[in-house]
């Protein structure tokens, strides 16, 4: 097996993992683990319970479930899902995903930005999908987007929402500006927006990231399922096929909103699939779609400063056989802001190629480069960005096993990202994707030599998830699958969240979970297990790391209007309610650092 597969995994897990030879750099990192231990909690067992399970000495609080008003004076949640679309636009949306905490007054107060990726339509409405109407479309659109709420902690350690001038909902009807190279391009123009510079809303908001200038990036992911192409699917090899547009849509919006019917507005879908920037401190500000960062199924966006002080953004495209990307800004952040320009509107977008020998290259997606000319179907740079996936195909990027979240390690600058799974890989494995039918996924590590602006890198397969039968490199008692969310806290703990297939216990697939890893000592421990059928996603903390915010997405999504609690009744466990996605806050009973 070529590349870095047998390097970081063995060094990280030591005797608990399979035998392999560690690379010199990885072994050195492990031998340096003489400092204090990062993980101060006992690992918990897997679970199939309808509850959030934590280690002894920890507790959690449900802070912001679906339907909760964004300010205390807002409309209350109706347990039968009877809230109107207008009420939903003032409440927490559904399917909580990525988020970030922006402190206001130190540890006890801050703004929390929360993404709402999607909806469970069978539970969003009292009678589910039956008798679809404009009101149901409006409510579903209002349950997407972003929430900005103000939260504070009382002296007893409890968190609560407060009345706030910052509180707002960004939904599918919020005016949003299109900026960067694709703004105004003919492929971005519609009947409602002949200038191609404005669009209503942001869609399928997956993960997120803060910027060094205190704004929030929210990423549009699986956009294809909202658009109706027609009775026949797109032709093979077309742009629409490459972006997953089909002849069916699980969201019936197109029946009441023509902009989602591609027979009427064929360009509307080009206006989604971007990274969107939001100023949480200005509730009157207009969200901006930053097209220089490319159009794809964006999972999350991590921003760091490059060698010249420019913005560098790492991003994954969450689809089987798609790619990992990096954007490098054209000028220092301070210079752009001083001149009233966005640090994200000018620069170079790159896509990763992983070589078999453990080296890698960032390939520029620049019009005029080989494969990216008019003769290849790219008339200009805007088309390169609007059709990013095809541009990455053309330059020879490495197809990955669903690249999702990424995070940057404190002090070292190494970039870690998850490849959640890929059961469609039935042939053509490579060093960076070493398993056929990769049901459980893996985590990658990129080392750019502390230079985020570099065009080359070294890489390792950091770990292979799953159970022993699948060839995993994690200890059997900490087995997990489908790594998705990934985040280093300021102390250097690597938090791993899962979404998808998990190893079985006693014949039953365990619930999704969250683990913490100490990459210096080769220690990984299961920290949290969620209720059935949920995704564990979204993670951020207060600056002192004593309150950890985590999202529980779509628990019990197998429920029906007739039996909404068939899959779960978390978090309310009400006999007249239904399961709800929610933001929880995890704290230690002694007030200490979470995970420490």
N, C-alpha and C positions, 0 to 999 in steps of 0.2 A: 504494500500500500504506500503510494508516494506521498509527497507533501508533508504536512505537519500533523497528520492524524495521530501518530504514536509519540508525540512530543509532550504537549502541555497536559494531555489527559493523565498520563502516568505520573507526572510530577505533581499535578494538582491533587490527585487522590491517593498517592502513595501506595501503601500496602492494600488499601481497600479496593483499588482499581486493578485491572488486569496488568500483567507484566508487560513492560515496554521500556524503551530507552528514552529518557528525558533529554531535551535539547539543553545546551549549556546555559542559555539565557533563562529558560524556565527553571532549571534546577537551582540557579543562583537566586532567583526570586523566592523559591521555597526555603532555601537555606537561610535567607535573611529574616525569616519569620520569628525572630527572637523578641520582637516587641510584644506588647500586650495582646491578648487574644481578643478578636473582634466579636466572636459569637459567645454570648454568655447565657444562653438558654438551652434547655434540653430539647432535643428533637422530638416532635410528636409523631404519633402513629398515623397511617392513612385513615381515611374516614369515608363513610357513605351516609352520614347523618344529615338531617335537614337543619343544619346549624353551622355557624362559623366556629371552628375549633382552633384554640390557641394554646401555647405552653402554659404551665402553671405560673402564676404571678402576673399574667397578662389579662386584660379585659378589652372589650370593644364596645363602641357606642354607634348606633345607627344615626347618622347625621343628616343625610340628604337623600331620601328615597324618591323614586319616581312619583310625581304628583305633589311633592311637598312644595309649598309656596316659596318663592325666592326671597320674600320678606315675610315676617310673621303676620302682617296684616293682609296678605294675599289670600286667594281662594283656597279653601281646604280641599284635600283629596277626598274623592268619593270612592268608597270601597268597591262599588259595583261598576267602576270605570265610567260613571255617568258624567264626568266633567266635560264641559263644552270645549271647542277648539279655542275660544277666546280665553277660557280659564287655563287650558293647557299651556298657552303662550306666556303665562305668568307663573308657571310651576316648573319643577324639575322635569326635564325630558326623560326619555327612556334609554336603556342600554348604556349606562355610564361606562366611559372608557378612560382615555388618558386625561390627566389633570395636572395642575400645578398650584402651589401655595405661594402667594406673594405677601410677605409680612408687611403690616402697616405700623404696628406699635410694638415691635419686638415679638416675643413668643406668644403673647396672649391674644393677638388679633391679626387678621389678614384677609386678603381676597383669595378665594378659591375659584379657579376656572375649571369647569368640568365639561368634558365632551359627552354628547349623546349620539352614539353611533347609528342606532337603528331602532326599530320597534318590533314588538311581538304583537302583530295586529289582532290575533285571536284574543288577546288579553287587554289591548288598549281600548277597545270599544265594548260596550255592554253585550252586544250580540256578535262580536267578532267581525268577520268579513261579509256577513250577510247584508243584503240590500245596501250596496255601496252608494255613497252620496257625496256631494261636495263638502258637507260638514265633516265627514270622515276623512276625506283627503286633507282638509284644513287642519284637523286635529293631529293626523299623522305627521304632517309637515311641521306642526308646532312642537311635536315631541322630538324632533331632530335638532341638531345644532349644538349650541354651547350655552351653559349657564355661568354667570358671574355672580357670586354671592359673597357677602361679608360674614365672617365667622369670628367668634371670640371665645376664650376659655375662661371659666369662672375660677374662683379660688379652690374649689373642690375638684378641679380638673375636668369638668364637663364642658363640652363644646356646644355652641348654639348659634343659630342664625340671628342676625340683628337687622333692624330697619337700616337701610343704607342707600345713599345716593349713587353708589357704584353698582348696585344690583341691576342686572339686565338679562334678558334672553336674546340670543341670536338664533334665529330659526330660518326656515326655508322661504320666508317672505321678507327677510331683512335686506335692505339695499346694500350691495357689496360691490366694491370697485375692482376692476381688473387692471393690473399694472404690469410693467416689464415688457419684454420683447414681443409677447403675443397680444398685448392690448391693441384693439382696433383692427386686428388682422381679419380678412374676409371670413376665415373659418370660425371666428368668434362672434360674428354678427348674426342677429336674429330679427324677426319682424318687430319684436318689442324693444330691441336694442340695436338699431341699425349702425350705431357707432362702434359696437363691440367692446365697450369699456365698462359696462355695468351689468350686473346680474342679480337676481333675487336669490339670496340665501347661500348657505353652505350645507353640504350633504355628506352623510355617512362619515361623520367626524370620528376618526379612530383615535390614534394617540397624538402626542403633543410635545411641546418643548418650550422652555423660556428662552428669551434672547438676552444678551448682555446689556441691552438697553431697556430692559424691563417691559417687554411686550410678550404676548403669548402666541405661539404657533399652533394651529389646529389643522389636522391633516385629513383631506378628503380621500377616503379609501375606496370601498367597493361601490362604484357609481353605476356600473352596468345594469344592475338589477332594477333600477328605477325607470329605465327608458324602454319604450315599446318600439321595436323595429318594424313589425308587420308580421303577417302570417308566415312568411318564409324567412328563414334565418339569413344573415349576411353571407355573401359569397366567400368561399374559402380564399384566404390570403388577403382579405380586405382589412382596412384599418378597424372597422367595426368588429370584425371577428377577433382581431388581435387584442382589442380592449374588452372582449367578452360580451358584447351586445348580442342578445338572442331574440328569438321570436316570441318569448313569453316574459312576463314581468310579474314577480310576486307582489308588487305594489301596484294597485289599480289606479294610481294617480292620473295616468294618461287619459282615463275616461272622463275626467272632469277638468283636467289642466292640460291644454293642448301642447304646452311646451315640453311635456314628457312623451309626446307622440312624435317619433322621428319621421313619420310620414308628413307631418305638418312643419316641424322645426328640426331639420336634420343637424343643425349646428349646436343645439342647446347642450348636448352632452359634452361638447368640447369645452364648455365653460365650467366643468366640474372635473375633479381629480387633481386639484392643486393644493399647495400649502397656503393657508390663509393666516394672515397676521391680524391680531386684535390687541388694542390697547385697553387693558382692564381698568386703568385708572381714569379713563375718559369715556363715560357711558354714552356720550353723544358722537363718538368717533365712528367712522365707517370702516368695517373690516376690509382688508386688502388681499386679493389673490395674487401671490407673487409668482408670476409665470416663468421667471428665470430659473426656478428650481425644478421645472419639468412637470409633465402631466403623466400620472400613473396611479396605481392604488397605493397611495402614500400611507405607510403605517405610523411612523413618527418622524420627528426631525430633531436632531441634537445639534446645537450651535456652540462652537468654540471659536477662539481667536486664533488666526493664523500667524505666521512668522512676521508679517508686516502689519498686524493688527486688523486684518480683514476678517469678515465673517466666513467661517467654514461650516457647512451644514451636511451632516451624514443622514442618509435616508434609505429605507428599504421599500421594495415594491412587493406587496403581499399577494403573490400568486405563484403557483407551482411553475418552476422554470423561468422565473423572472430574476431581477438583478438588484445589486446594491450600488448606491449612488453617493456622490459627494459634489457639493457646490462650493466654489471658492470665489469670494467676492473680488471685485475689480479694484477696490480701494479700501484703505483703513476705515473701520467703523466710525471713528471720531471725525474723520474728514467728511464722510458721506452725511452724517447727521448735522455737522456744522453747516453744510451747504444745502440742507433741506432735502437731501436725497435718501432713499432707503438703501441700507447696506445689502439688501437682498434683490435689488432690481437689475444690477449689472454684475456680470462675472461669468465664470465658466462652469458648466455642468459636466461632470465626469461619471463614467460607469466603470465598475470593477471587473478586471480580468484576473482570475486566480490560476497561476501556472502550476504545473504538476510538481515542481521542485520546491514549493513553499514560498516562492516570490510572487509578486503581483504588480499590476500596473493599473493606474487610473487612465482610462481612455477618454479624451475630450470629445464631447458631443457638440462640435462646432461646424456650422455650415461651410462647405467647401472642402472639408477634410475628406479623405478617401471614403467612399460609401455614402456621403452625406451631401451630394450634389443634386442639382435639378434633374439630371439624368437618372438619379436613383429615387426620384419622387419627393425631394425636399427642395422646394422653391426658394426658401430663405430660412433664417434662423428661427423664426416663429414656428414654421412647420416642423423643424427639428424638435422643438419643445412641446408643441401640441401633440406630436406623434413620437414622444420620447421612447416608447417601447420599441418601435420599429427602428429608430435611430440606434438604439443599443444593440438590436439584432444585427444591424448593418456593420457595426464596427467590431463585432466579435467578442462581446462581453460573455462572462461565464454564467449560464443559467443555473440558478440556485434552488434549493428546496424550501421555497416560500420565505424569503428574507423579511423579517418583521422588525421588532424593536431593536434599537441600538443604544449604546451608552458608552461614555468615555471614562476610563479609570483615572481617579485622582492621582496626581504626582507622576504617573508614567505616561499618560496620554494615549495608552492603548485603547483601541476601539473594539468593543465586543458587540456582536449582533446575533440574534436568534434566527435559525432556519427551522420553522415550526414543524413541518413534516412534508412529505411528498410521496403519496402512495402510487402516483402515476409514473414514478421513475422505475421502469421495468427493464431498462437497459441503459447503457452509456453512463456508468458511474464515473466519477473523477475524484481526484484527491480531496477536493473541497466538499464533495457530496458523495461520500464513500459507500452508501448503503442503497441497495435496491429496495423498492417499496418501503421507503423510510417513514414508517408509521409514527415513530416517536420523536423524530427531529434531532437537531444538534445545535451547538453554540460555537460560533466562530470568533477568532481574535485576530485583529490586524495591528501591526506595529509599524508606524511610519517614522520611527526614529525621533520622536518628539517634535515632528514637523508636520502639522496638519495640512500644510499647503503642498506637501510632497506629491510627486506623480508616480512614485513607486512605494512598495511596502513589502513586508514579510507577513506571513499568516500561519496560523495553526488552527486545527479543529480543537477547540478548547475542551469540549466534552461531547460524548454521544449519549443522548437521553434514552430511557426505556428500561427494560428489565434484562436480566442476564441472558435470556434466550435470544434477545435482539442484538446482543453484542455491546450493550451499554457500558460506559466507563464510569458510572456512578455506583456508589456502594449499594448493594441490594436492598438494605433497609431504608434507603432514601430514594428509592426508584421513583422517577416521574417521567412524564411524556409531554410532548408538544409544548416546548418552551416558547413563550410569546413575549410578555412584558419583561423588561430587563432594565435595571437601574442600579448604579453605584451611589450610595449615600456618601456624605462628606468624609466619613471615617474610613471608607474603602470597602464596606460590605457590598457584595453583589447580590441584589435581590432578583430572584427568578420567579416569574409567574407563568402559569400554564393555561392553555386553552385547547382542549381536544383530547385525543386518545390518551388514557392513562393505563399503566400496568394494573393487572387485576389482583385482587386480594380475595381469597376464598371463592374464586370464580366470578366475582363481581368487579367491574371496573370502578376504581376509586374516584372520588370527586376531585375536581381541579384544586390546585394547591399553590402555595408560595413557599419558596425556600430561600435561605440566605447562605452565601458562600464566603469564606475567608480564603482568598486566592493566594495568600502568602503561606498559609499553614496546610493547605489541602484539606479543608474542613467544609462540609456542606450539611445543612440540617433543615429538615422540614419545619416550618414555622407556623403555617396557617393552612387550613383546609376549609373550603367553602361548602355551601349546600349543594344539593343535586342539580346537575345540568347547567351550572353557572360557569362563567369564565371569570378567573381572577385577573384583574387588569387595573391599570392606572395606579400610580404610586408617587407620593410626594410627602414631604415632612416639614415640620417647623424647623427653623434654623438650628435649634438646640437638639433636634432629633428625638425629642421626648414625646411627640405626637406624630404618628404615621397614618396618613390617609390612604385608603385602599378602596378600590371599586369592586363590587360584586355585580356582575352583569348577567342579565336574563336568567335568574334562578327559576327552575320549574317551567321552562318555556314549552313544555309539552302539554300544558294546561289548555282547556277549551272553554268557550263561554258557558257550556253546561256544567263543566267541572274544572273551574280555574285552578284549583289546588291539587290537580292530579299529579303534578311533578314536584311541587314544593309549596309550602305556605310561608316561607321565609320572606321578609323579616318579621312580619306582624303576628304570624301564626293565629290569624283571626279566622273564625269559622264562617265569616261573611265576606272576607276579603280575597285577595289574590296575591301571588308573589310579585315582588317589586325589585328592580335593580336599585342599588343604593351605594352611596359613599359611606364608608364606616371610618371611625377613628380608633386606632389601636394605641393603647398606653400601657405602661407598667404600673402595677399597683403601688410600687414604692416611688414612682415618679422618675425613674431612671431613663437612660437612653434605650430606645426600642432596639432590640437585637443584641445589646451589649451585655 
